[in-house]
Amino acid sequence: MPEPDLPRACCDLVKEYLSTFRVVILNGPRQAGKTTLLNAVRALLGGTLLNLDDEQLLQAAISDPLGFAGNGTEPRLIDEVQRAGDPLVRAIKAEVDADPRAGRYVLAGSTRFLSTPSLSESLAGRGDVVDVWPFSQGEFEGKFERFIDTAFDEPGSLREFTPSQVDRTGYFDRVCRGGFPEPALMHSARARRTWFRSYVRAIAERDIREMTRLNEPSAITTLLSYLASITAQEHNSVHTSNKTGLHRTTVNRYLELLEAVFLIHRLPAWSRNPTARVVKHAKVHLTDTGLATALLGVSAESLAKPVAPARGALIETFIVNELAKQATWSESQVRLHHWRISGGAEVDVVLEREDGQIVGIESKARDTVTADDFQGLAALRDQVGDQFRQGIVLHTGKRGSVNFGERLLSLPISALWETGHR
């Protein structure tokens, strides 16, 4: 089933980079919309689109990388470029070194291009990278969200946010739908689970095997299923080893592989105070909550039950993923972290802009927010001082913005995609 013809918010960023760099690299998971983005770029700028999932094109690239790299009109858009390996990348490097004009190539890959072992030449200094995540909630509706920019540049406007049209059931539906376009359009939860399990199996047996020798692809699935059960938690490889039966070194190696194919991402710890008892462990999040719920066998109905152990973690991962997507097209460079002092305050997401300004985000899988929910944000505000722009608790209720003190407010989760469209 082809990807739906929905616009991607990072398309403008790709066009901007093509006017500056010789090569633009699109990194993102399979089936997340990279082909849609390449088609949009070709529709705007022309060029030649070559997909190396086509076996004939792949063999041509392997047999004659120099000839393949010079094939067609520019910009040359090459999808799944990692499949042809190092020789094609070196041929592209030779092309852009001989003629250093901007906008010559767009290379899309389903592995982290700059860290793939088979691609020793990173094209450093010749291009830049755009991360292409699964679709954001706004992209599904044709909106390009600006929540992050608004939180930094116009935080006062968030206090005018009106009640949401999305209720808690709607949020759980979105969590289970995720951002991959094909399963998101499926009405059957069973069909969606089947798609995700086939997706994981295909990546383990194909993409990961192309990157490294992997004798037991099923072990990757076992590890990923366990990580789904601890999404939004700090990761401890010894504990994971005990739970999965995999050796600790194997756990660490497989984690790197899962991150390389965009099935997980890690949220590092944040600190500016070296004397504070800050927890250093990164949190692990699955890249897509639809994938997580499929691996866990969780439905929107089960999340709505009075006792649903996975609810809080899945809501947090959902929020983190939406923020990470928006960070790719934010006007300023923004990094995502988490913050926790041992035995003390914590904040789920710390957004840090390149100028050192901070926005803190807490997630709550509840409809009602209390002053206690702001303890971590207040502690972060007091530590950061004037560089703390805003502390926000996002909840599953419908109530609009509520002020909870100096630079602290609560908002419904839908504010993430209903704020500042372009």
C-alpha positions in Angstrom: 0.0 0.0 0.0 1.6 3.4 -1.0 2.1 6.2 1.5 -0.8 8.7 1.5 -0.2 11.9 -0.3 0.1 14.1 2.7 2.5 17.1 2.9 5.5 16.8 5.2 6.3 19.7 7.5 10.1 19.4 6.9 9.8 19.8 3.1 10.6 23.5 3.4 13.7 22.6 5.5 14.9 20.2 2.7 14.4 23.0 0.1 16.4 25.4 2.3 19.2 23.0 2.7 19.3 22.2 -1.0 20.0 25.9 -1.7 23.0 25.7 0.6 24.5 22.2 0.7 25.6 19.8 -2.1 23.9 16.9 -0.4 20.9 16.6 1.9 20.5 13.4 3.8 17.0 12.2 5.0 17.2 9.8 7.9 14.1 8.0 9.2 12.4 4.7 9.7 11.0 2.7 6.8 7.4 3.5 5.9 7.5 6.8 7.8 7.0 9.1 4.7 10.4 9.6 3.2 9.2 8.6 -0.2 6.3 11.1 0.1 8.9 13.8 0.9 11.1 12.8 -2.0 8.2 13.0 -4.4 7.2 16.4 -3.0 10.8 17.6 -3.6 10.8 16.3 -7.1 7.4 17.9 -7.8 8.9 21.3 -6.6 12.4 21.1 -8.0 12.4 18.4 -10.7 15.2 15.9 -10.7 15.5 12.1 -10.9 14.1 9.7 -8.2 15.9 6.3 -7.9 14.7 3.8 -5.2 17.2 1.1 -4.3 14.5 -1.1 -3.0 14.1 -1.8 -6.8 16.4 -4.8 -7.3 17.4 -3.8 -10.8 18.4 -0.3 -9.7 20.2 -1.7 -6.7 22.3 -4.1 -8.9 23.1 -1.2 -11.2 24.3 0.9 -8.3 26.5 -1.9 -7.0 27.9 -2.8 -10.4 28.7 0.7 -11.5 28.5 3.2 -8.6 30.2 6.0 -10.5 27.9 5.7 -13.5 24.8 5.4 -11.2 25.9 8.5 -9.2 25.9 10.5 -12.4 22.6 9.2 -13.7 19.7 11.5 -14.5 19.0 15.2 -14.0 19.6 17.0 -10.7 18.8 17.0 -7.9 19.3 13.2 -7.9 17.0 11.8 -5.3 18.2 8.3 -4.1 16.0 6.4 -1.7 17.3 3.6 0.6 20.9 4.7 -0.3 22.4 2.6 2.4 21.6 -0.6 0.5 24.3 0.1 -2.1 26.9 0.6 0.6 30.2 2.4 0.7 31.1 2.3 -3.1 28.0 4.4 -4.0 28.7 6.9 -1.2 32.3 7.3 -2.4 31.1 7.8 -5.9 28.7 10.6 -4.8 31.5 12.2 -2.8 33.7 12.2 -5.9 30.8 13.8 -7.9 30.2 16.6 -5.4 33.9 17.3 -4.9 34.4 17.6 -8.6 31.5 20.0 -8.9 30.6 21.6 -5.5 27.3 23.3 -6.6 24.5 23.2 -4.0 21.5 21.0 -4.4 22.9 18.1 -6.3 21.7 15.1 -4.2 19.0 14.1 -1.7 19.9 10.8 -0.1 17.3 9.0 1.9 18.0 6.1 4.2 16.3 3.8 6.7 19.3 3.7 8.9 21.2 6.4 10.7 23.3 7.4 7.7 26.2 8.9 9.6 26.6 5.9 12.0 26.0 3.0 9.6 29.2 0.8 9.8 29.0 0.0 6.0 29.1 3.6 5.1 32.6 4.7 6.1 32.4 8.0 4.2 30.0 10.4 6.0 30.1 13.2 3.4 31.1 15.5 6.3 31.2 19.1 5.3 29.3 18.4 2.1 25.8 18.0 3.4 23.4 18.1 6.3 20.9 15.8 7.8 17.1 16.1 8.2 15.4 13.6 10.4 12.1 12.3 8.9 9.9 10.9 11.7 6.6 9.2 11.3 3.8 11.7 10.7 3.0 14.1 13.5 -0.6 14.6 14.6 -0.7 17.9 12.8 0.7 16.5 9.6 -2.2 14.0 9.5 -4.5 17.1 9.4 -2.4 19.1 7.0 -1.1 21.4 9.8 2.5 22.2 10.5 2.7 22.8 14.2 4.7 25.5 16.0 4.2 24.6 19.6 7.9 24.6 20.4 8.6 28.0 18.8 5.5 29.5 20.5 6.6 28.1 23.9 10.0 29.8 23.6 9.1 33.0 21.7 5.5 33.8 22.8 4.8 31.8 26.0 2.2 34.3 27.1 0.0 33.3 24.2 -0.3 29.8 25.5 -2.3 31.2 28.4 -5.1 31.9 25.9 -5.5 28.3 24.8 -9.2 27.4 24.8 -10.8 24.0 25.8 -9.8 21.1 23.6 -12.1 19.2 21.3 -10.2 16.0 22.1 -11.2 13.9 25.1 -9.2 11.1 26.8 -10.6 8.4 24.5 -9.4 10.5 21.5 -5.9 10.6 23.0 -5.8 6.9 23.5 -7.0 6.3 19.9 -4.1 8.6 18.7 -1.6 6.7 20.9 -2.6 3.4 19.4 -2.7 4.8 15.9 0.8 6.2 16.0 2.4 8.1 13.2 3.2 5.5 10.5 0.8 6.4 7.7 -0.3 2.9 6.5 -1.4 1.4 9.9 -2.8 4.8 11.0 -5.4 4.5 8.2 -6.5 1.0 9.2 -9.8 0.7 11.1 -9.0 -2.7 12.5 -6.8 -2.9 15.6 -6.0 -6.5 14.6 -4.8 -5.5 11.2 -2.7 -2.7 12.7 -1.0 -5.2 15.1 -0.3 -7.6 12.3 1.2 -4.8 10.2 3.6 -3.7 13.0 4.7 -7.2 13.9 5.5 -7.9 10.2 7.2 -4.5 10.0 9.5 -5.3 13.0 10.3 -8.8 11.6 11.1 -7.4 8.2 13.5 -4.8 9.6 15.2 -7.4 11.8 15.6 -9.9 9.0 16.6 -7.3 6.3 17.9 -3.9 7.4 19.7 -5.1 10.5 21.1 -8.1 8.8 22.5 -5.8 6.0 24.2 -3.7 8.7 25.7 -6.5 10.7 25.9 -10.3 11.1 22.9 -11.2 13.1 22.2 -14.9 13.7 19.0 -14.6 15.7 16.7 -11.9 14.4 14.1 -13.1 16.9 16.3 -11.8 19.7 15.9 -8.3 18.3 12.1 -8.6 18.5 12.4 -10.0 22.1 14.4 -7.0 23.1 12.2 -4.5 21.4 9.1 -6.0 23.0 10.8 -5.6 26.4 11.7 -2.0 25.6 8.1 -1.3 24.7 7.2 -2.4 28.3 9.6 0.1 29.8 9.2 2.9 27.3 9.7 6.3 29.0 11.9 4.8 31.7 15.6 5.1 32.4 17.4 2.2 30.8 19.7 -0.1 32.7 21.5 -2.7 30.6 22.1 -5.1 33.5 18.4 -5.2 34.3 17.5 -5.6 30.7 19.9 -8.5 30.4 18.3 -10.2 33.4 14.8 -9.8 32.0 15.5 -10.9 28.4 18.2 -13.5 29.0 20.5 -11.7 26.6 24.1 -11.0 27.6 24.8 -7.4 28.6 27.2 -6.8 25.7 24.5 -8.2 23.4 21.9 -5.9 24.9 24.1 -2.8 24.3 24.9 -3.9 20.8 21.3 -4.5 19.9 20.2 -1.2 21.4 22.6 0.6 19.0 21.1 -1.4 16.1 17.6 -0.6 17.1 18.5 3.1 17.4 20.2 2.9 14.0 17.0 1.7 12.3 14.9 4.3 14.2 12.8 1.8 16.3 14.0 3.5 19.5 15.5 6.8 20.5 17.2 7.8 23.8 16.5 11.0 25.7 19.7 12.0 27.5 19.8 13.4 31.0 20.1 17.2 31.3 22.2 19.1 33.8 24.0 22.4 34.0 25.0 22.0 37.6 27.9 19.5 38.0 27.5 19.4 41.8 23.8 18.4 41.7 22.9 14.7 42.2 21.5 14.5 38.7 20.7 11.0 37.4 22.8 10.4 34.3 20.9 7.5 32.7 19.1 8.2 29.4 15.4 7.4 29.0 14.5 5.0 26.2 11.4 5.7 24.1 10.0 3.7 21.2 9.9 5.8 18.1 6.2 5.3 17.7 3.4 4.5 20.2 1.5 2.6 17.6 4.4 0.2 17.4 4.6 0.1 21.2 0.9 -0.7 21.7 1.1 -3.4 19.0 4.0 -5.1 20.8 2.3 -4.8 24.2 -1.1 -6.0 22.9 -2.6 -2.8 24.3 -5.8 -1.2 22.8 -7.4 2.2 23.2 -10.2 0.4 25.2 -7.7 -1.2 27.6 -5.9 2.2 28.1 -9.2 3.7 29.1 -9.8 1.2 32.0 -9.5 2.4 35.6 -6.3 0.4 36.0 -4.0 0.5 32.9 -0.3 0.2 33.9 1.0 1.2 30.5 -1.1 4.3 30.2 1.3 6.9 31.8 4.4 5.7 30.0 2.7 5.5 26.6 1.2 9.0 27.0 4.7 10.3 27.9 6.3 8.6 24.9 3.5 10.0 22.7 4.3 13.6 23.9 8.1 13.1 23.6 7.7 11.8 20.0 5.5 14.7 19.0 8.0 17.2 20.4 10.9 15.4 18.7 9.1 15.7 15.4 8.4 19.4 15.8 12.1 19.9 16.8 13.2 18.9 13.3 11.4 22.0 11.7 11.6 24.4 14.7 13.0 27.8 13.8 15.8 27.4 16.3 17.8 24.3 17.1 16.2 22.6 20.1 17.6 19.6 22.0 15.4 17.2 24.1 16.5 15.9 27.5 14.9 14.6 30.7 15.9 15.8 34.2 15.9 14.0 37.5 17.7 14.5 40.8 18.3 11.3 42.7 15.5 11.0 45.3 14.1 14.4 44.3 12.5 16.5 41.5 12.1 15.3 37.9 10.8 16.7 34.6 9.8 14.5 31.7 11.1 16.7 28.9 13.6 19.6 29.0 13.6 21.5 25.8 16.9 23.5 25.5 17.4 26.0 22.7 20.8 26.9 21.4 20.8 30.2 23.3 20.4 28.3 26.6 16.7 29.0 27.1 14.6 26.2 28.7 11.1 25.0 28.4 10.0 22.1 30.7 7.2 19.7 29.9 5.5 17.2 32.2 3.0 14.6 31.0 0.0 13.4 33.0 -2.3 10.7 31.9 -5.1 12.3 33.9 -7.8 14.8 33.2 -7.2 16.8 36.3 -4.0 18.6 37.2 -3.0 19.8 40.8 -0.3 22.0 42.2 1.7 18.9 43.2 2.2 18.1 39.5 4.4 21.2 39.1 6.9 20.4 41.8 9.6 19.3 39.3 9.0 22.2 37.0 9.1 24.7 39.8 12.4 23.2 41.0 13.8 23.4 37.5 12.6 27.0 37.2 14.3 28.0 40.4 17.6 26.4 39.3 17.6 27.9 35.8 16.3 31.3 36.7 15.7 33.8 34.0 16.5 31.3 31.2 13.5 29.3 32.2 10.8 30.3 29.7 7.8 28.2 30.6 6.8 25.0 32.5 3.9 23.1 31.1 1.9 20.1 32.4 0.1 18.4 29.5 -3.0 16.4 30.5 -5.7 14.2 28.9 -8.5 16.5 29.9 -10.4 19.0 27.8 -9.9 22.1 30.0 -7.9 24.9 28.3 -5.0 26.8 29.8 -4.9 27.2 33.6 -2.2 29.2 35.4 -0.4 27.5 38.3 2.1 30.2 39.2 5.0 32.1 37.8 5.8 30.7 34.3 3.8 27.5 35.1 0.5 26.4 33.4 -1.4 23.4 32.4 -2.6 22.6 28.9 -4.5 19.7 27.1 -2.2 17.5 25.1 -3.9 18.7 21.9 -2.1 22.1 22.3 0.9 20.3 20.8 -0.8 20.3 17.4 -3.3 23.1 17.7 -0.8 25.8 18.4 0.7 28.1 15.8 0.0 26.4 12.5 1.7 27.4 9.3 
